[in-house]
Amino acid sequence: MGPEIKTILLAIAPINELRGTIPIALAFFHFSPLKALLLAYIGNMIPVFLLLLFWKRLAWILTRRFKLFDRFFFWLFERTRKRIYNKYKVWGDIALVCFVAIPLPITGAWTGTVAAFLLGVPYWKAVGLIFLGVIISGIIVTLASLGISSLI
């Protein structure tokens, strides 16, 4: 398996995403920053398309088959919308973009798909907002990686 495929697969991984992939691609595979960034974008966005569909389908299946899940999802959606929806209404789409863009643990594209699902963001709008967050995050991580590697 070539380093390009390894880079894409690393970026697909939920915890790693592009935050861990870009430094690895720069340091171990010796990719140019642009190549590392583009491959990380591809890998990080592949699961987004599927996850946005998956969460909706999973919730539908579970609520139809199990009464417990029906009550759980009702509680979860009500709680989420009460606690987060008003902030989302005020900040709008910027909130989701910023959430995905912040290169910290528990933020990113995977968690962004869950947030978009819980907030009821339409599919293609969610894809676009998450992609914008991924672009910003990738730039931040790349610049930070280059700054750290130049110090070494």
N, C-alpha and C positions, 0 to 999 in steps of 0.2 A: 504494500500500500504506500503510495507516494505521500510526501509531506503536505501536498495541497489537500488531498482527501483527509488526512489526519487533522489538518487545521479545520476543515469544515465540520468533521465529526466532533472535534473538541468544542466548537462553537454551538453545536446542537445540544450538547449536554446541559441539563437544567441549572446546575449550580455554577458551572464554569462559564457558560455563555461566552460572550466576546471579551469579558473582563479578564478572564484567565487565558483566553486563546491568543490574543494579540501579543502579550509579552512572550509567550511560548514561541509563537511564530517568528518573532523578531530575534529572540535570543538563541533558540535551538535550531530553527530551520533557516535562519539568516535571510528571511524574506525582506524585501523592501517594505517600508511602512505602508505604501499604497496596496501592495499585494496582500500583506497581512490583514489590512483593514477590509479590503473587498472580500476576501475569503471568509473572514469572520462575520461580515454582514450576511453573506449567503447562508452560512451555517446557522446564524442566530435567527434568521427569519424563516427558515424552513418549518420549524415546529409551530410558528405563530399561526400560519394558515390552518394547520390541522387542529391545534389546541382550541382555537376559537369555535370551531365546529364541534370538537369533542366535548367541551364543558356543557354546551347546550344539550347535546344528544345524551350525555351521561346523566344530567339532571332529569331529563325527560324520562329516560328508561327507569331510573331509580324511583322517581316519584310515582310512576304508573304501577310499578311492581311491589313496592314496599311502603306501607303507610308511615312507618317511622321516618323514612327519607322525605316523604311528602311534608311531614311536620317539620323536619330539620331544615329543609330548603326554604319553607315558608318563614321559619324563624330567622334563618340566615339572611334572606333577602330583606325582610323587614328591618332587621338590626342594621344591616349594611346601609340600606337606604336612609334610615334615620340618622345614623352616625356620620356617613360619608357623603351621601347624595347632596346635601345642602352645600357642603364645601365644593363638591364637584360642580354644582350649578353656578356657584360664585366664580370659581377659577376656570370652569369649562374644560375644554380639551387640553389646555396648558397643564392641568393637574396630571393627566395621564401621561403626557409627553415627559414631564419632569420626573415623574415616578419611574419611568422606564430609563430615562437618561442618567439618573444618579448612579454612578458606578460603585454601589455598595452591595453587600450581601442582602438577599431577600428582595432586591429590586431588580428589574430587568424585564425582558420580553416574556418569559414564562409567567411571572407573577402579574405582569401587565395584562396578559390574556385573562387571567382570573378576575382582575379588577374590572376590565372592560365587560366581561360576562356579567359580573354582579351588578354593575351599574347600568346594564342594558344598552351599551353602546352598539350601534349597528355594525355588522361584520366588516364591511369595507372601510368604514370610518375608523374602526378599531385597528385594522391592519395599517392604515396610513399613519395614525397617531403613534402606534407602537414602532413603526419603521422610523419615524422622525426621532423618537426617543433613542432608538438603537443607533442611528446616525450620530447623534450628539454624544452618546456614551462612547461610541467607537473613537470619535475624535479626541475626547478627553483621555481615554485609556491610552491611545496611541501617543499623544503628546506627553503624557506622564511616563510612559514606558521609554520613550526616546530621551526624556530628561534624566531619568534614572540611569539608563544605560550609558549616557554620555558622562555621567559622574564616575562610573566604574572604570 
